[in-house]
Amino acid sequence: MAYSEKVMDHYENPRNVGTLDKDAANVGTGMVGAPACGDVMRLQIQVSDDGIIENAVFKTYGCGSAIASSSLVTEWMKGKTLEEAKKIKNLDIAEELALPPVKVHCSVLAEDAISAAVEDYLKKRAG
Amino acid sequence: MSNLKLPIYFDYSATTPVDERVAEAMIKCMTFDGNFGNPASRSHAFGWNSEEAVEEARGHVAALINADPREIVWTSGATESNNLAIKGVAHFYKKNGKHIITSKTEHKAVLDTCRQLEREGYDVTYLDPEPNGLIDLKKLADAMRDDTILVSIMHVNNEIGVIQDIAAIGEMCRERKIIFHVDAAQSAGKVDIDLEKMKVDLMSFSAHKIYGPKGIGALYVRRKPRIRLEAQMHGGGHERGMRSGTLATHQIVGMGEAFRIAKQEMHAENDRIMKLRNRLWNGFKDMEEVYLNGDFEHRVAGNLNVSFNFVEGESLIMALKDIAVSSGSACTSSSLEPSYVLRALGRSDELAHSSLRFTIGRYTKEEEIDYTINLVKQAVSKLRDLSPLWDMFKEGVDLNSVEWAAH
């Protein structure tokens, strides 16, 4: 399968690979996917008191498109509010990375990861 | 490293390049100045010469497997041979019973043919292999019934390279008067085959797995005791009525030459390839969380199938673009399907998704092996740094205890 230049770039130079303290009050963690399905994404955000995403990091087990999708969303999320981050849609990701139809599920997973991370953070705040 | 040519080919089980000597022989059977005649033309020298070339090739194929040339039927490849053998027997002998036994790790050309027969009302038992990929003969015996007409078991598995005990299965089948078909696409020219001794009734062959051309294969059909088949391709009655269609002289001559070379060189070649394969495995086996798929001892020389746990196969292949390998992970749809062969061995989905198949052959060099060991180590380490599963493993989390949201 031929990958787009952008997928190759994110795959070869993934942005914001890392781990944040999942127990910290200002960190939200979203882990989506399943090993059995061949992809697992873990997306973590660190949120400031005024609700801005200061930092976003990821680790992904999956194909090149899955790695690129998660790398891309960490770039996009930084500096956004939670509301703005939740507006990132899988189609935007798929379009930016020129994902072929068989790889669109990777962008869906990245969107799910954003929601899961935001929700985890909000739950912590509420609790 | 200076004289390394990239990318390096490690996919000899998918196909092989045509040997120079084979290509030379084939070219002589194509143009006006060459041996272009229709081997079925009985009225002139063009036909006679082609027929002679075809029969010489038939002799070479028969010689490699110690069979009578009259037991060789030309086909378009192992897929057609498998179809002809299984459907041909099932249809011809249906009055004797409608039960067929095969295994879950067969090639799709066997499995899908069996599925078709199920749709036609046949009953098929798909045996589970042991975790090492081999068939437990006791389980095979238990599956045999009075109405079993056919057992189809491959000689060498295309993914994991394990060698089944064809001789023993042949004895079991003959004792019970069950016809025995073997898909030998991956074993001819790599493992000794003696059909005088082995009680195999039908055997499928392919040319392009052993340095012959694509598009040609053969089916061995035993004469004593005589095995009958219902033809699947009807027409001019070629190949004693079992497979009609004008014989492709150049393809057949290519297959013959490939089999002739294999008979001459396979033992020396196997020794050389085995050394390279072991060198590759020795380069990997001390890495963390690396698993060999399939039995190591009962295995063809050129195959190494390895799972690098917590790394997904397709992304690994992306990192290995300088080498041509295949992956047990087919991440091409929303329902990602790992290798059915590895799943049948009881490998977890993660390990199946993390597998790579390296197949080594005639043109593999030692320096290519060493280059590959380094490349794979770097890639695995890079991807594990990216992998949340590796993190969890290092933290001591049991991945099976996690409730994953399957998608």
Chai-1 contact restraints between the chains, C-beta under 6 A:
chainA,res_idxA,chainB,res_idxB,connection_type,confidence,min_distance_angstrom,max_distance_angstrom,comment,restraint_id
A,V17,B,L386,contact,1.0,0.0,6.0,A-B,restraint_1
A,A34,B,W404,contact,1.0,0.0,6.0,A-B,restraint_2
A,A34,B,A406,contact,1.0,0.0,6.0,A-B,restraint_3
A,P35,B,E350,contact,1.0,0.0,6.0,A-B,restraint_4
A,A36,B,D349,contact,1.0,0.0,6.0,A-B,restraint_5
A,C37,B,L336,contact,1.0,0.0,6.0,A-B,restraint_6
A,C37,B,H407,contact,1.0,0.0,6.0,A-B,restraint_7
A,G38,B,E312,contact,1.0,0.0,6.0,A-B,restraint_8
A,G38,B,S329,contact,1.0,0.0,6.0,A-B,restraint_9
A,G38,B,C331,contact,1.0,0.0,6.0,A-B,restraint_10
A,G38,B,L336,contact,1.0,0.0,6.0,A-B,restraint_11
A,G38,B,H353,contact,1.0,0.0,6.0,A-B,restraint_12
A,V40,B,P388,contact,1.0,0.0,6.0,A-B,restraint_13
A,V40,B,L389,contact,1.0,0.0,6.0,A-B,restraint_14
A,R42,B,P388,contact,1.0,0.0,6.0,A-B,restraint_15
A,K59,B,L386,contact,1.0,0.0,6.0,A-B,restraint_16
A,K59,B,P388,contact,1.0,0.0,6.0,A-B,restraint_17
A,Y61,B,E312,contact,1.0,0.0,6.0,A-B,restraint_18
A,Y61,B,S387,contact,1.0,0.0,6.0,A-B,restraint_19
A,Y61,B,P388,contact,1.0,0.0,6.0,A-B,restraint_20
A,Y61,B,L389,contact,1.0,0.0,6.0,A-B,restraint_21
A,G62,B,E312,contact,1.0,0.0,6.0,A-B,restraint_22
A,C63,B,E312,contact,1.0,0.0,6.0,A-B,restraint_23
A,C63,B,E314,contact,1.0,0.0,6.0,A-B,restraint_24
A,C63,B,S315,contact,1.0,0.0,6.0,A-B,restraint_25
A,C63,B,C331,contact,1.0,0.0,6.0,A-B,restraint_26
A,G64,B,S315,contact,1.0,0.0,6.0,A-B,restraint_27
A,G64,B,M318,contact,1.0,0.0,6.0,A-B,restraint_28
A,V102,B,T332,contact,1.0,0.0,6.0,A-B,restraint_29
A,V102,B,S333,contact,1.0,0.0,6.0,A-B,restraint_30
A,H105,B,S334,contact,1.0,0.0,6.0,A-B,restraint_31
